[in-house]
Amino acid sequence: MRLNPNTKLGSLLVAIPSALRVCDGFHIAISGNEAKTIEEVCVESGITLVSFLEALDNIDWENEYRPEPS
């Protein structure tokens, strides 16, 4: 998934379920914010988009990615 400031929070969480931990870490409520962009959510939460994206980069991608069985 390519992330940009206009990515909807709900789309991010569907594509990367572990992003929920990042949202929790920044005390970002999911309910009611699913249709907002990650940029909007960051501004409303008082954090920078860069800090949010850096936190996403710290996700353990080995646990996130599960190849489909062949």
Number of C-alpha atoms within 10 A of each C-alpha: 8 5 11 12 15 11 17 19 23 19 17 19 15 11 12 16 13 17 21 18 14 19 19 11 11 16 10 17 13 16 8 8 15 16 15 17 19 24 20 18 24 20 12 11 13 11 13 14 17 12 12 19 16 12 16 18 12 9 15 10 12 7 8 13 9 8 6 5 4 3
